[in-house]
Amino acid sequence: MRKLQLAVMALLALIVIGCTQDNPLTEETHETDLTSETSQELLTIPQINKIIDEQLRRTGDFSWDKTSDQVLWSATVHGSGILTIGYGKKGESFSAKKNARLTQSKNTIVSEIIKLENTSRNETLFEDDEILNVIDVQVKSLKTITELRKRDDIRYMEPNAYSFFYSEQYPQNRSSSGCGKDGKTLNSNDYRTIAPGSLVSWTYDEHNIEQAWAYSTGAGVTVGLIDTGVSQSQPLLGSNFNDGYSNGRSIQKYGTFIDSPWWWSNNYDGPHDKCGHGTSMGATIASPRNNNNLPVGVAYNCNLVSYRATEDVLLNDYHERKGVKNALRQLANRSDVKIISMSIGYPWSINNVKDAVRYAHSKGKLIFAAGGTSLDFTNWYPVIFPASMSETVAVTGITDDGTYQQCDTCHDGSEIEFTIIMERDSDNSRTGTVLGFYNGNTDYVGGSSVATATTAGIAALVWARYPNWSRSQVLNRMRQSSEFYPNKDSTKGYGNIDALQAVQ
C-alpha cells in the first residue's frame, strides 16, 4: 500500500517506536518536576518527547496545560521561541465583533510579555488573528511562562513551532506523511464503467452511491477541502472541471501554507498540490463524470473550494497549523460553503486550530474529519484531532468482510460517527479507485482519509437534494440512513451510510 494509504497518522509509528527505551526522565522524576520548585534547566527534545509520550500512554491525550513551566518553556525555546496564546475566558474561541474587554486583555498580555522580555511590541507580537482570540508571541524567558500562567484571562499557551516528530532520534522537520504522486493501474474488478464512459469505484457500490445519483449529483452545493491542495497537472480538477455530465459548477483554489522553516516567513506556497494527498481527496469528492475512462467523484456536480493549507497530512509544523487555522476561518466566512472535509490531523489537540474549527462550526458548517490512519501496529491509537472534537464528524474506514473489520491502517473509537467500506479484506492494496495526480492517471486511495472525503461527498448529495435543510437536518438524515441507527456502536458509530436512502 502506497504512502497515501498511511494517510493521516503514518508518523504515529514514531510514538511507539523509540519512546519506550532509555527514558532520561523517569515517571518519578516527571511527577516531582511538576510539584517542586520550577527547575531552570532547559530540557532536551528527547526529554520533552518522553514526557509527551508518557502522558499520551497514561491518558490517551496530551495537553501542554498539564505540563510544568519548565516543560512548556523548554518546548517553546526549541520551537524558535514561538508561543501561541489563546486569550479570554473559557469557551471564548472567537469574537464575532469587536470586544473591548478582550482587546484590553490581549493588550495587557502583550504589554506584560514586553516588560518581562525587555523587548518591543514589534519584536514580541507577530501574529494577531482578526477573528479568533489568538496571538503568537516571541518568548525566551522561563519567568515569562511562569508569570503568564498566573493570569485568569489566558485559555491556553502552546509552543506551536515545537514538533514531537523532530528530534535527534527522528531528524525530519518536514515529513512526507500521506504523500504519493505515482499512479496505479486499476484491477478491472475494482470498478465498473457507466455512461458516458466513467469508472465507478467498487467502494461506491457498497454504499449505493450510483443509485443515489438518480436523485442528486451534488449540484448547487459547495464543499471546502482543507488539505495539500489539488494538482495543477490534473485538468479534470482544473480547466476541465466542467466536462461530460458535470456542468455548471466551479472549482476554486487557494493557499494558506507558508513553505519555510522560518516562523517569520510570509512565503505563501500557492494553491497547488505537491504531495498528492489533497488531489486524491478532491477527486474522491468531485472529479467529473465524463467519457475519459477515469474514476468519477461521489458528488460529481458539486462545487469545490480547495485550500493548500498543509504540506502533508500531519500537522507537525508551525506554518501547517497556522495554514489550517486560516483556511478554516476563510471557509467559515463564505456563505456558499456548506461542507468542509479535513483528512488531516495530529495525535493531540492543537488549540488555535480547535478555535478555528469552533468558529467554522458556529457558522453552520458541516465539518468531516478523518478518525486517523497509521501503521497496523499503531492503529490502537485513539481517534485523532480534529476528529476527536464534538464540533466535527469523525469518519473511519473498514474492509468488505461484512463484520465491520477496521481497515489495516485505520483508527476507531467512541467519537466515530460513520464508516466507509474502502479496503478489500483479501488484499489491502485494493482500496478506493480515484483520479490520479497527472492527466490521464488513475490511482488507489485508502485509510480514513478516503472514508472522510467519501462521506463529505455523500453529504453534498443530501444537501443538494434538500437545499433548504440545516446542518443538523443533513447530519440526522445521514445517521438515519446508516446501518446501526438508532443505535450507535462504541467504536464504529452509526456504521455504513446508505447514500440512496439518504437522498430519498
ZIPEZI-V34802 format. One record per run of one state. SS is the DSSP state (A for helix, B for strand, O for the rest). FROM is the first residue (numbers start at 1). TO is the last residue. If there is no record, write none. Layout:
SS:FROM:TO / SS:FROM:TO
This chain:
O:1:2 / A:3:16 / O:17:26 / A:27:35 / O:36:44 / A:45:59 / O:60:63 / A:64:66 / O:67:68 / A:69:78 / O:79:81 / B:82:87 / O:88:93 / B:94:94 / O:95:99 / A:100:117 / O:118:120 / A:121:124 / B:125:128 / O:129:131 / B:132:132 / O:133:133 / B:134:138 / O:139:141 / A:142:148 / O:149:153 / B:154:158 / O:159:165 / B:166:166 / O:167:170 / B:171:171 / O:172:187 / A:188:190 / B:191:194 / O:195:197 / B:198:201 / A:202:205 / O:206:208 / A:209:212 / O:213:221 / B:222:228 / O:229:229 / B:230:230 / O:231:234 / A:235:237 / O:238:242 / B:243:243 / O:244:245 / B:246:246 / O:247:250 / B:251:255 / O:256:257 / B:258:258 / O:259:267 / B:268:268 / O:269:271 / B:272:272 / O:273:276 / A:277:286 / O:287:294 / B:295:295 / O:296:302 / B:303:308 / O:309:313 / B:314:314 / O:315:317 / A:318:332 / O:333:336 / B:337:342 / O:343:344 / B:345:346 / O:347:350 / A:351:362 / O:363:365 / B:366:370 / O:371:372 / B:373:373 / O:374:384 / B:385:385 / O:386:392 / B:393:399 / O:400:405 / B:406:406 / O:407:409 / B:410:410 / O:411:415 / B:416:424 / O:425:426 / B:427:435 / O:436:441 / B:442:445 / O:446:446 / A:447:465 / O:466:470 / A:471:480 / O:481:481 / B:482:482 / O:483:488 / B:489:489 / O:490:492 / B:493:493 / O:494:495 / B:496:497 / O:498:498 / A:499:503 / O:504:504
